[in-house]
Amino acid sequence: MRKEKLEELKNYIKELTPVKAMSNQALSQGKGFVTVENYTYQLKDGRVLTRDKVLKGSKKGDAVIILPITKEKNTVLVIQTRPNVKEGVSVELPAGYVEDNETKEEAARRELKEETGFVTNQLILLGEFYQDQGISSAYNSSFLALDCQKKYSQMLDKDEFIRYYECKFEEALELLEKGYIKDLQSQYTLEKAKTLVKKGTLIQYK
């Protein structure tokens, strides 16, 4: 990248980074999972802005997404009831929130085990991204889980309704292309894995 363009970018970042949070207050406390808070921030030049922040379970909502590959070189997807989407159900990768005092790697192993009953001894971080930076500070981490083995029954919460589904990695990509996998975090994780496979840096699936 050109040096002058990188310096221009750094200057904009410096200009627009808040120097302090002046105040915050709870706008609404949901009866269930979501809380909304309002924050006032000050920039370095004295300008003030206000923003709402969504908290999930009183936490910022960091999450993990896992692409499991079994010892037989299959991919494990989950089909889950999702009342907020128009289809009412979602085909996606195993995923879930990072709990207190838990690393993202520990969360990935736990969510994989709970949602599918599979376990892994090898996690590879594929990438990280903000979930919805306009209203949340939640940061997502995508993992590839290799040599997964089915060792447990599913351990679902009472309001979770999930079936796990094995297919070849290429078939998972077909489901993505055909529009069955619609959530961005699963799409991102599959695309990151596909790029690495094409570069020959990961296991061969065929």
Secondary structure, DSSP 8 states (H G I E B T S, - for coil): --HHHHHHHHHHHHHHS-SEEEEEEEEEE-SSSEEEEEEEEE-TTS-EEEEEEEEETTB---EEEEEEEETTSEEEEEEEE-TTSTTSEEEE--EEE--TT--HHHHHHHHHHHHHSEE-SEEEEEEEEES-TTT---EEEEEEEEEEEE-S-----TT--EEEEEEEHHHHHHHHHTTS---HHHHHHHHHHHHHHHTT-S----
